[in-house]
Amino acid sequence: MRSLTASRRLLVGLAGAAAVALTAAAGAQFGQAAGFGDMMTPYFLRRDLQIFAEGLELDDGQAVILESLYWDYEDEHESGKTRMLDRLQSMRDQMQDMERTEILELVFSPFEERSVEWELMRTTFLENVRAILSTEQSERWEEFRRKLRREKELPKGRLSGESINLFHVLHALDLDRTIIQVVQPVLDDYDLALDDAIHRRERLMHESRLAMMHSIRDDQPDAAVSIYLKQIRARIGLRNTNDEYREILVAQLPYEVGPEFEREVLQRAYPRVYRPTAAQRLFAEARKLEGLSPEMLQAIVDLETAYTAELGTVNARLLNLVRDFEPEEAQYRANSFAARSGDARPPRPQDPSRAEFKNRDELGRRYADQLRNLLTPDEFAKLNGSRRFLRRMRQERGDASEALNHAGSSTPGRKSKKRSRGGDGTGGPTTGGR
């Protein structure tokens, strides 16, 4: 009886909390897949007007019309959202004596209608903008739509590598025009392939909204999981498109540009793997130390080169592990939520990258220790980020000392000998002995 009352209170609260509560009630994955949050905000925002104006090269008169079209679109969106929230608010009294299924059916009705209305407003706005274009501008419409989809839809990725925009990376590198011309055929292919993958994901997300709502409303978790898994596959396809063209571009860019491009793409697409490590930052600081001899600087560079080579191998393994595990984890979460109705939950998959990340941390500590041996204690202590390594080194030395003390205490002869060699209890020389 208590669980039924709690469930009714939650569902009654949907009318007041609208999309937020519905998303929580349906589970984060299913609620987002059903688009509850999207319907509460307009698809096009005021800042998007600049994308239209620049992408279509609108003249001043057309820019004024575009703003007018947008105000109408924004007003219509707010009016529709207000109508939906008013309907939800008016349902409070009706919900008090209803069962769970009746409440869900009642609450979902305004969201279903709003979903259709929201999509129609978006389509109508685009049609109205296209109607004000000249013949020359209309010829560039499809090219503009691809760019618009990239700007609006690409950032909605959930998987690592899904939201990267290779055009943005190339633009940020500010490459010479002659270099861009060399890879332009690849960029043209990427433009079309990326748009196809984005469009496929976008179409699936929008078309599955009502189906996802119905599966949640009708308490059919298996149907919701099936829809969600289709969306995951679309996300994987988009991520794979970006990865494929990253590799193609790296191979075709000049040797002095390709590695820099790849490094920038990987850091943006897979930051968990490719963001600079603590050891990398430590080496960068060491190279900036003042007063280093040329021989010492070269020794630091050589050590850093060796670390970078080993790190590259580890990161390559991590990349594959992350790419494989993220979809598996997303599928587990969906199946786990669907099993809440009483079925046994699926076993949680173990993240295989954890052990590899620990290995990478150990690799960094090992090279930081070698760097410490190259520098004087004062030089190493001056490096930003050295404290974390020093703490770890002291901790490890303390653990080793404790182990030696423990071993020595079990053999009186050893204990006495150890104390006679050094006054610090570690078997080393005393400060006075140096």
RODONU-377649 format. One record per residue (C-alpha): residue number from 1; chain; x, y, z. Coordinates in steps of 0.001 Angstrom, whole numbers, padded with zeros to 6 digits. Example, Ala and Ser with C-alpha at 12.3 -4.5 7.8 and 13.67 -1.06 7.14 Angstrom:
2
(r 1,"A",(012300,-004500,007800))
(r 2,"A",(013670,-001060,007140))
***
This chain:
434
(r 1,"A",(000000,000000,000000))
(r 2,"A",(002875,002327,000854))
(r 3,"A",(004551,001779,-002564))
(r 4,"A",(001267,002491,-004364))
(r 5,"A",(000862,005764,-002471))
(r 6,"A",(004449,006756,-003214))
(r 7,"A",(003964,005933,-006883))
(r 8,"A",(000787,007998,-007028))
(r 9,"A",(002490,010949,-005361))
(r 10,"A",(005330,010780,-007888))
(r 11,"A",(002976,010652,-010818))
(r 12,"A",(000791,013442,-009487))
(r 13,"A",(003981,015490,-009247))
(r 14,"A",(004502,015078,-012988))
(r 15,"A",(001969,017777,-013662))
(r 16,"A",(003998,020280,-011689))
(r 17,"A",(007480,019170,-012750))
(r 18,"A",(006600,018343,-016378))
(r 19,"A",(009544,017165,-018459))
(r 20,"A",(011999,016882,-015582))
(r 21,"A",(009824,014553,-013573))
(r 22,"A",(008827,012520,-016596))
(r 23,"A",(012433,012003,-017538))
(r 24,"A",(013212,010840,-014014))
(r 25,"A",(010149,008589,-013876))
(r 26,"A",(011035,006975,-017191))
(r 27,"A",(014705,006617,-016428))
(r 28,"A",(017382,008964,-017708))
(r 29,"A",(018040,006932,-020851))
(r 30,"A",(014407,006408,-021849))
(r 31,"A",(013248,009877,-020820))
(r 32,"A",(015943,011531,-022924))
(r 33,"A",(015263,009158,-025800))
(r 34,"A",(011600,010128,-025676))
(r 35,"A",(012576,013791,-025992))
(r 36,"A",(010775,015132,-022908))
(r 37,"A",(013380,017826,-022298))
(r 38,"A",(013632,018839,-025960))
(r 39,"A",(009978,019759,-026120))
(r 40,"A",(010390,022354,-023389))
(r 41,"A",(012846,024457,-025420))
(r 42,"A",(012708,025660,-029032))
(r 43,"A",(014870,023745,-031478))
(r 44,"A",(016200,026977,-032994))
(r 45,"A",(017648,029592,-030670))
(r 46,"A",(018314,033272,-031286))
(r 47,"A",(022032,032664,-031690))
(r 48,"A",(021238,030344,-034614))
(r 49,"A",(020140,033344,-036694))
(r 50,"A",(023810,034082,-037351))
(r 51,"A",(024249,030579,-038819))
(r 52,"A",(021368,031266,-041215))
(r 53,"A",(022555,034755,-042138))
(r 54,"A",(026158,033720,-042804))
(r 55,"A",(025493,030291,-044258))
(r 56,"A",(022939,031585,-046760))
(r 57,"A",(024619,034992,-047275))
(r 58,"A",(021384,036861,-046589))
(r 59,"A",(021160,040519,-047530))
(r 60,"A",(019910,043138,-045063))
(r 61,"A",(016287,042854,-046183))
(r 62,"A",(016312,039075,-045865))
(r 63,"A",(017952,039324,-042427))
(r 64,"A",(015058,041493,-041232))
(r 65,"A",(012535,038961,-042540))
(r 66,"A",(014481,036131,-040912))
(r 67,"A",(014252,037870,-037524))
(r 68,"A",(010517,038356,-037968))
(r 69,"A",(010073,034673,-038847))
(r 70,"A",(012039,033716,-035794))
(r 71,"A",(009981,035890,-033409))
(r 72,"A",(006857,034219,-034746))
(r 73,"A",(008465,030805,-034283))
(r 74,"A",(009568,031620,-030730))
(r 75,"A",(006147,033025,-029782))
(r 76,"A",(004441,029944,-031171))
(r 77,"A",(006760,027690,-029208))
(r 78,"A",(006124,029526,-025924))
(r 79,"A",(002374,029508,-026516))
(r 80,"A",(002400,025778,-027189))
(r 81,"A",(004519,025048,-024122))
(r 82,"A",(002201,027148,-021948))
(r 83,"A",(-000846,025285,-023243))
(r 84,"A",(000778,021956,-022455))
(r 85,"A",(001795,022990,-018926))
(r 86,"A",(-001660,024400,-018264))
(r 87,"A",(-003184,021076,-019282))
(r 88,"A",(-000811,019203,-017003))
(r 89,"A",(-001592,021556,-014127))
(r 90,"A",(-005315,021077,-014600))
(r 91,"A",(-004894,017305,-014291))
(r 92,"A",(-003888,017410,-010638))
(r 93,"A",(-007370,016921,-009242))
(r 94,"A",(-008167,014158,-011747))
(r 95,"A",(-005086,012183,-010719))
(r 96,"A",(-005869,011856,-007031))
(r 97,"A",(-008054,008759,-007350))
(r 98,"A",(-006500,007233,-010477))
(r 99,"A",(-004347,004143,-010777))
(r 100,"A",(-000820,004332,-012137))
(r 101,"A",(-001662,003282,-015692))
(r 102,"A",(-004518,005774,-015872))
(r 103,"A",(-002288,008587,-014632))
(r 104,"A",(000411,007798,-017185))
(r 105,"A",(-002068,007700,-020033))
(r 106,"A",(-003525,011026,-018937))
(r 107,"A",(-000153,012740,-018497))
(r 108,"A",(001420,011415,-021672))
(r 109,"A",(-001360,012702,-023904))
(r 110,"A",(-000226,016373,-023822))
(r 111,"A",(003373,015307,-024446))
(r 112,"A",(002395,013239,-027462))
(r 113,"A",(000504,016179,-028935))
(r 114,"A",(003363,018506,-028090))
(r 115,"A",(005871,016229,-029837))
(r 116,"A",(003948,016459,-033109))
(r 117,"A",(003465,020211,-032698))
(r 118,"A",(007149,020791,-031855))
(r 119,"A",(008353,018957,-034963))
(r 120,"A",(005844,020781,-037189))
(r 121,"A",(007040,024178,-035929))
(r 122,"A",(010641,023283,-036722))
(r 123,"A",(009790,022119,-040245))
(r 124,"A",(007586,025137,-040929))
(r 125,"A",(010293,027576,-039858))
(r 126,"A",(012783,026008,-042270))
(r 127,"A",(010255,026097,-045104))
(r 128,"A",(009528,029758,-044419))
(r 129,"A",(013241,030612,-044476))
(r 130,"A",(013730,028770,-047742))
(r 131,"A",(010838,030710,-049272))
(r 132,"A",(012676,034054,-048919))
(r 133,"A",(015829,032901,-050727))
(r 134,"A",(016924,033937,-054184))
(r 135,"A",(017509,031348,-056891))
(r 136,"A",(021255,031418,-056274))
(r 137,"A",(020802,031026,-052534))
(r 138,"A",(018328,028187,-053034))
(r 139,"A",(020959,026269,-054965))
(r 140,"A",(023077,026217,-051812))
(r 141,"A",(020212,025097,-049585))
(r 142,"A",(021232,021435,-049256))
(r 143,"A",(024821,022379,-048502))
(r 144,"A",(023550,024801,-045864))
(r 145,"A",(021247,022157,-044339))
(r 146,"A",(024204,019814,-043909))
(r 147,"A",(026128,022505,-042070))
(r 148,"A",(023080,023369,-039962))
(r 149,"A",(022595,019731,-039001))
(r 150,"A",(026240,019537,-037946))
(r 151,"A",(025891,022606,-035748))
(r 152,"A",(022563,021606,-034188))
(r 153,"A",(022679,017822,-034032))
(r 154,"A",(026320,016782,-033788))
(r 155,"A",(026792,018083,-030186))
(r 156,"A",(024018,015741,-028980))
(r 157,"A",(026351,012760,-028854))
(r 158,"A",(026540,010476,-025836))
(r 159,"A",(029481,008287,-026830))
(r 160,"A",(033084,009448,-026933))
(r 161,"A",(033997,010445,-030481))
(r 162,"A",(030381,010867,-031533))
(r 163,"A",(030261,014665,-031378))
(r 164,"A",(033650,015585,-032831))
(r 165,"A",(033541,017902,-035841))
(r 166,"A",(036671,017450,-037967))
(r 167,"A",(035904,020658,-039843))
(r 168,"A",(036199,022590,-036574))
(r 169,"A",(039549,020993,-035776))
(r 170,"A",(040987,021837,-039192))
(r 171,"A",(039714,025384,-038875))
(r 172,"A",(041302,025754,-035427))
(r 173,"A",(044684,024648,-036827))
(r 174,"A",(044523,027547,-039324))
(r 175,"A",(046189,025534,-042074))
(r 176,"A",(047485,027000,-045309))
(r 177,"A",(044950,027008,-048116))
(r 178,"A",(047183,024792,-050250))
(r 179,"A",(047024,022065,-047573))
(r 180,"A",(043230,022253,-047455))
(r 181,"A",(043112,021928,-051232))
(r 182,"A",(045090,018696,-051022))
(r 183,"A",(042527,017052,-048719))
(r 184,"A",(039428,018784,-050136))
(r 185,"A",(038166,015627,-051919))
(r 186,"A",(038316,013774,-048593))
(r 187,"A",(036526,016652,-046863))
(r 188,"A",(033783,016561,-049494))
(r 189,"A",(033302,012848,-048859))
(r 190,"A",(033339,013417,-045108))
(r 191,"A",(030725,016155,-045471))
(r 192,"A",(028308,013729,-047124))
(r 193,"A",(029132,010700,-044964))
(r 194,"A",(028872,012684,-041733))
(r 195,"A",(025563,014224,-042763))
(r 196,"A",(024184,010808,-043625))
(r 197,"A",(025157,009482,-040188))
(r 198,"A",(023796,012576,-038403))
(r 199,"A",(020573,012489,-040401))
(r 200,"A",(020131,008794,-039659))
(r 201,"A",(020539,009370,-035936))
(r 202,"A",(018364,012502,-035970))
(r 203,"A",(015600,010807,-037923))
(r 204,"A",(015658,007789,-035614))
(r 205,"A",(015576,009982,-032505))
(r 206,"A",(012600,012026,-033722))
(r 207,"A",(010670,009167,-035252))
(r 208,"A",(011043,006999,-032155))
(r 209,"A",(009765,009647,-029752))
(r 210,"A",(006135,008617,-029826))
(r 211,"A",(007018,004924,-029835))
(r 212,"A",(009219,005455,-026785))
(r 213,"A",(006452,007393,-025026))
(r 214,"A",(003961,004622,-025730))
(r 215,"A",(006310,001928,-024437))
(r 216,"A",(006831,003854,-021183))
(r 217,"A",(003141,004690,-020853))
(r 218,"A",(002066,001098,-021480))
(r 219,"A",(004750,-000274,-019146))
(r 220,"A",(006517,-002205,-021912))
(r 221,"A",(010179,-001953,-020929))
(r 222,"A",(011304,-004479,-023542))
(r 223,"A",(009924,-002268,-026308))
(r 224,"A",(011636,000771,-024782))
(r 225,"A",(014941,-001113,-024610))
(r 226,"A",(014596,-002186,-028256))
(r 227,"A",(014137,001440,-029347))
(r 228,"A",(017003,002609,-027178))
(r 229,"A",(019366,-000022,-028580))
(r 230,"A",(018568,001153,-032116))
(r 231,"A",(019566,004643,-031041))
(r 232,"A",(022831,003319,-029598))
(r 233,"A",(023621,001633,-032924))
(r 234,"A",(022988,004918,-034728))
(r 235,"A",(025342,006659,-032305))
(r 236,"A",(028015,004021,-032901))
(r 237,"A",(027652,004537,-036657))
(r 238,"A",(028190,008285,-036290))
(r 239,"A",(031206,007781,-034037))
(r 240,"A",(032710,005291,-036480))
(r 241,"A",(032292,007764,-039352))
(r 242,"A",(034321,010344,-037442))
(r 243,"A",(036999,007795,-036559))
(r 244,"A",(037237,006552,-040140))
(r 245,"A",(037740,010007,-041645))
(r 246,"A",(040147,011017,-038902))
(r 247,"A",(042416,008181,-040001))
(r 248,"A",(042012,009029,-043701))
(r 249,"A",(042831,012697,-043130))
(r 250,"A",(045862,011906,-040961))
(r 251,"A",(047209,009705,-043758))
(r 252,"A",(046730,012375,-046439))
(r 253,"A",(047790,015505,-044548))
(r 254,"A",(051468,016504,-044817))
(r 255,"A",(053732,014788,-042281))
(r 256,"A",(054301,018042,-040392))
(r 257,"A",(050524,018539,-039929))
(r 258,"A",(049032,015049,-039660))
(r 259,"A",(050255,014188,-036131))
(r 260,"A",(049145,017562,-034773))
(r 261,"A",(045697,017128,-036322))
(r 262,"A",(045372,013604,-034942))
(r 263,"A",(046475,014682,-031469))
(r 264,"A",(043930,017519,-031405))
(r 265,"A",(041102,015310,-032671))
(r 266,"A",(041796,012534,-030175))
(r 267,"A",(041995,014954,-027257))
(r 268,"A",(038617,016414,-028191))
(r 269,"A",(036934,013146,-029134))
(r 270,"A",(038317,010908,-026375))
(r 271,"A",(039382,013280,-023578))
(r 272,"A",(039308,010548,-020934))
(r 273,"A",(042088,008757,-022817))
(r 274,"A",(044022,011527,-024527))
(r 275,"A",(043945,014508,-022215))
(r 276,"A",(047523,015289,-021132))
(r 277,"A",(048648,013063,-018278))
(r 278,"A",(050286,014352,-015105))
(r 279,"A",(053629,013003,-016305))
(r 280,"A",(053295,014769,-019667))
(r 281,"A",(052641,018052,-017895))
(r 282,"A",(055632,017396,-015635))
(r 283,"A",(057969,016928,-018603))
(r 284,"A",(056639,020116,-020199))
(r 285,"A",(057492,021978,-016992))
(r 286,"A",(060952,020392,-016822))
(r 287,"A",(061840,021603,-020310))
(r 288,"A",(061123,025172,-019179))
(r 289,"A",(063542,025107,-016237))
(r 290,"A",(066118,027882,-016365))
(r 291,"A",(069830,027184,-016217))
(r 292,"A",(069761,023675,-017691))
(r 293,"A",(072826,022650,-019647))
(r 294,"A",(072284,021510,-023247))
(r 295,"A",(073216,017980,-022203))
(r 296,"A",(070676,017967,-019374))
(r 297,"A",(067943,019387,-021601))
(r 298,"A",(068637,016690,-024190))
(r 299,"A",(068490,014018,-021490))
(r 300,"A",(065066,015312,-020429))
(r 301,"A",(063853,015333,-024046))
(r 302,"A",(065140,011792,-024613))
(r 303,"A",(063390,010547,-021466))
(r 304,"A",(060185,012305,-022486))
(r 305,"A",(060390,010742,-025957))
(r 306,"A",(060688,007281,-024446))
(r 307,"A",(057705,007948,-022179))
(r 308,"A",(055622,009292,-025073))
(r 309,"A",(056324,006166,-027113))
(r 310,"A",(055195,003850,-024318))
(r 311,"A",(052233,006102,-023549))
(r 312,"A",(051093,005949,-027181))
(r 313,"A",(050921,002158,-027017))
(r 314,"A",(048941,002233,-023775))
(r 315,"A",(046546,004914,-025068))
(r 316,"A",(045900,002907,-028233))
(r 317,"A",(044774,-000010,-026080))
(r 318,"A",(042671,002308,-023926))
(r 319,"A",(041007,003783,-027005))
(r 320,"A",(039832,000366,-028153))
(r 321,"A",(038661,-000562,-024663))
(r 322,"A",(036657,002665,-024259))
(r 323,"A",(035089,002353,-027717))
(r 324,"A",(033952,-001191,-026925))
(r 325,"A",(032807,-000595,-023353))
(r 326,"A",(030744,002606,-023653))
(r 327,"A",(027980,001046,-025810))
(r 328,"A",(027999,-002037,-023584))
(r 329,"A",(027565,000140,-020503))
(r 330,"A",(024723,002097,-022126))
(r 331,"A",(022974,-001150,-022999))
(r 332,"A",(023416,-002416,-019439))
(r 333,"A",(021815,000717,-017986))
(r 334,"A",(018826,000366,-020270))
(r 335,"A",(018383,-003329,-019476))
(r 336,"A",(018889,-002655,-015774))
(r 337,"A",(016144,-000026,-015705))
(r 338,"A",(013811,-002276,-017669))
(r 339,"A",(014346,-005053,-015117))
(r 340,"A",(013152,-002924,-012197))
(r 341,"A",(009637,-004235,-012608))
(r 342,"A",(010691,-007465,-010892))
(r 343,"A",(013005,-009410,-013177))
(r 344,"A",(016546,-010069,-012072))
(r 345,"A",(018880,-007296,-013142))
(r 346,"A",(021579,-008175,-015646))
(r 347,"A",(025125,-008443,-014289))
(r 348,"A",(027003,-005158,-014369))
(r 349,"A",(029772,-005273,-016974))
(r 350,"A",(033261,-004652,-015670))
(r 351,"A",(035066,-001719,-017224))
(r 352,"A",(038232,-003277,-018690))
(r 353,"A",(039880,000129,-019020))
(r 354,"A",(040269,000568,-015261))
(r 355,"A",(043207,-001801,-015004))
(r 356,"A",(044812,-000217,-018067))
(r 357,"A",(044407,003276,-016593))
(r 358,"A",(046145,002037,-013432))
(r 359,"A",(048970,000691,-015591))
(r 360,"A",(049216,004077,-017277))
(r 361,"A",(049412,005831,-013912))
(r 362,"A",(052212,003481,-012874))
(r 363,"A",(054021,004195,-016156))
(r 364,"A",(053837,007931,-015433))
(r 365,"A",(055157,007480,-011900))
(r 366,"A",(058031,005376,-013173))
(r 367,"A",(059131,008052,-015650))
(r 368,"A",(058564,010833,-013112))
(r 369,"A",(060942,008997,-010797))
(r 370,"A",(063537,008823,-013579))
(r 371,"A",(063083,012540,-014218))
(r 372,"A",(063578,013219,-010499))
(r 373,"A",(066863,011312,-010659))
(r 374,"A",(068028,013511,-013554))
(r 375,"A",(067296,016767,-011743))
(r 376,"A",(068423,018134,-008422))
(r 377,"A",(065887,017896,-005572))
(r 378,"A",(065322,021651,-005735))
(r 379,"A",(064770,021598,-009511))
(r 380,"A",(062268,018763,-009301))
(r 381,"A",(060426,020403,-006401))
(r 382,"A",(060022,023608,-008475))
(r 383,"A",(058044,021810,-011180))
(r 384,"A",(054306,022422,-011142))
(r 385,"A",(052672,019090,-010461))
(r 386,"A",(055702,017516,-008795))
(r 387,"A",(054068,017367,-005368))
(r 388,"A",(051726,014548,-006296))
(r 389,"A",(054683,012439,-007402))
(r 390,"A",(056761,013377,-004371))
(r 391,"A",(053927,012390,-002039))
(r 392,"A",(053616,009063,-003806))
(r 393,"A",(057370,008474,-003685))
(r 394,"A",(057489,009269,000050))
(r 395,"A",(054525,006994,000641))
(r 396,"A",(056183,004146,-001256))
(r 397,"A",(059451,004665,000626))
(r 398,"A",(057513,004700,003878))
(r 399,"A",(055763,001452,002961))
(r 400,"A",(059108,-000100,002058))
(r 401,"A",(060634,001112,005330))
(r 402,"A",(057754,-000328,007329))
(r 403,"A",(058164,-003648,005550))
(r 404,"A",(061885,-003682,006333))
(r 405,"A",(061224,-002814,009969))
(r 406,"A",(058651,-005571,010197))
(r 407,"A",(061045,-008084,008641))
(r 408,"A",(063900,-006940,010861))
(r 409,"A",(061838,-007171,014027))
(r 410,"A",(061329,-010884,013473))
(r 411,"A",(065133,-011454,013438))
(r 412,"A",(066922,-009671,016310))
(r 413,"A",(070290,-009926,014611))
(r 414,"A",(069026,-008194,011479))
(r 415,"A",(067284,-005487,013458))
(r 416,"A",(070466,-004619,015325))
(r 417,"A",(072540,-004602,012129))
(r 418,"A",(070034,-002384,010318))
(r 419,"A",(070047,000219,013064))
(r 420,"A",(073808,000351,013096))
(r 421,"A",(073913,001208,009349))
(r 422,"A",(071727,004315,009410))
(r 423,"A",(070026,006605,011822))
(r 424,"A",(066849,007103,009737))
(r 425,"A",(065552,003579,010220))
(r 426,"A",(065649,002751,006511))
(r 427,"A",(069064,001199,006265))
(r 428,"A",(070472,004261,004502))
(r 429,"A",(073162,006656,005674))
(r 430,"A",(072351,009338,008144))
(r 431,"A",(072370,012956,007119))
(r 432,"A",(075568,013466,009055))
(r 433,"A",(077199,010583,007194))
(r 434,"A",(076709,012416,003837))
***
